[in-house]
Amino acid sequence: MKPSTNRMLTRIKSVYMFIKEQGTVSTQDLVNEFGITPRTIQRDLNVLAYNDLVKSPSRGRWTTTSKKVKVTS
């Protein structure tokens, strides 16, 4: 796996874990927490939403779904 792909997957996993720990977060909360651009966060959220791991109950707010996930280190 390319280093950039590994970095991206690690970041997406971190975003998911942050949302799971916080409950519901805004896109801006994620930008502030991870220090990356809103566009990058949106791409990460799109990956998570496509895989039914997060959902947006209202515009700009995110929460995890009830889908079971096995997180490995």
C-alpha positions as a Markdown table, in Angstrom:
| # | Residue | x | y | z |
|---|---|---|---|---|
| 1 | Met | 0.0 | 0.0 | 0.0 |
| 2 | Lys | 1.2 | 3.5 | -0.8 |
| 3 | Pro | 2.2 | 5.7 | 2.1 |
| 4 | Ser | -0.3 | 8.3 | 1.1 |
| 5 | Thr | -3.1 | 5.7 | 1.1 |
| 6 | Asn | -2.1 | 4.4 | 4.5 |
| 7 | Arg | -2.1 | 8.0 | 5.8 |
| 8 | Met | -5.5 | 8.6 | 4.4 |
| 9 | Leu | -7.0 | 5.4 | 5.9 |
| 10 | Thr | -5.4 | 6.2 | 9.3 |
| 11 | Arg | -6.9 | 9.7 | 9.2 |
| 12 | Ile | -10.4 | 8.4 | 8.2 |
| 13 | Lys | -10.2 | 5.9 | 11.1 |
| 14 | Ser | -9.3 | 8.7 | 13.5 |
| 15 | Val | -12.2 | 10.9 | 12.2 |
| 16 | Tyr | -14.6 | 8.0 | 12.8 |
| 17 | Met | -13.3 | 7.3 | 16.3 |
| 18 | Phe | -13.5 | 11.1 | 17.1 |
| 19 | Ile | -17.1 | 11.2 | 16.0 |
| 20 | Lys | -17.9 | 8.0 | 17.9 |
| 21 | Glu | -16.4 | 9.4 | 21.1 |
| 22 | Gln | -18.0 | 12.8 | 20.8 |
| 23 | Gly | -21.5 | 11.7 | 19.8 |
| 24 | Thr | -22.4 | 14.4 | 17.3 |
| 25 | Val | -19.9 | 16.8 | 15.8 |
| 26 | Ser | -19.9 | 19.6 | 13.2 |
| 27 | Thr | -17.8 | 19.6 | 10.1 |
| 28 | Gln | -16.0 | 22.6 | 11.6 |
| 29 | Asp | -15.3 | 20.7 | 14.8 |
| 30 | Leu | -13.5 | 18.1 | 12.7 |
| 31 | Val | -11.6 | 20.7 | 10.8 |
| 32 | Asn | -10.4 | 22.2 | 14.1 |
| 33 | Glu | -9.6 | 18.9 | 15.7 |
| 34 | Phe | -7.5 | 17.5 | 12.8 |
| 35 | Gly | -6.1 | 20.7 | 11.3 |
| 36 | Ile | -7.0 | 19.9 | 7.7 |
| 37 | Thr | -9.1 | 21.6 | 5.1 |
| 38 | Pro | -12.9 | 21.5 | 5.1 |
| 39 | Arg | -12.7 | 19.8 | 1.7 |
| 40 | Thr | -10.4 | 17.0 | 3.0 |
| 41 | Ile | -12.8 | 16.4 | 5.9 |
| 42 | Gln | -15.7 | 16.3 | 3.5 |
| 43 | Arg | -14.0 | 13.7 | 1.4 |
| 44 | Asp | -13.3 | 11.6 | 4.5 |
| 45 | Leu | -16.9 | 12.0 | 5.6 |
| 46 | Asn | -18.1 | 10.9 | 2.2 |
| 47 | Val | -16.1 | 7.7 | 2.5 |
| 48 | Leu | -17.5 | 7.0 | 5.9 |
| 49 | Ala | -21.1 | 7.8 | 4.8 |
| 50 | Tyr | -20.7 | 5.7 | 1.7 |
| 51 | Asn | -19.8 | 2.8 | 3.9 |
| 52 | Asp | -22.8 | 3.5 | 6.2 |
| 53 | Leu | -20.5 | 4.4 | 9.2 |
| 54 | Val | -21.7 | 8.0 | 9.7 |
| 55 | Lys | -24.8 | 10.0 | 8.9 |
| 56 | Ser | -25.7 | 13.6 | 8.8 |
| 57 | Pro | -28.9 | 14.1 | 10.8 |
| 58 | Ser | -28.8 | 17.8 | 9.9 |
| 59 | Arg | -26.7 | 19.9 | 7.6 |
| 60 | Gly | -23.1 | 20.1 | 8.8 |
| 61 | Arg | -23.6 | 17.8 | 11.8 |
| 62 | Trp | -22.3 | 14.2 | 11.9 |
| 63 | Thr | -23.0 | 11.1 | 14.1 |
| 64 | Thr | -22.1 | 7.4 | 13.8 |
| 65 | Thr | -24.6 | 4.9 | 12.6 |
| 66 | Ser | -25.5 | 1.7 | 14.5 |
| 67 | Lys | -23.5 | -0.4 | 12.1 |
| 68 | Lys | -21.1 | -2.7 | 13.9 |
| 69 | Val | -17.4 | -2.0 | 13.3 |
| 70 | Lys | -14.3 | -3.9 | 14.3 |
| 71 | Val | -11.5 | -1.3 | 14.7 |
| 72 | Thr | -8.0 | -2.6 | 14.6 |
| 73 | Ser | -4.8 | -0.7 | 15.4 |
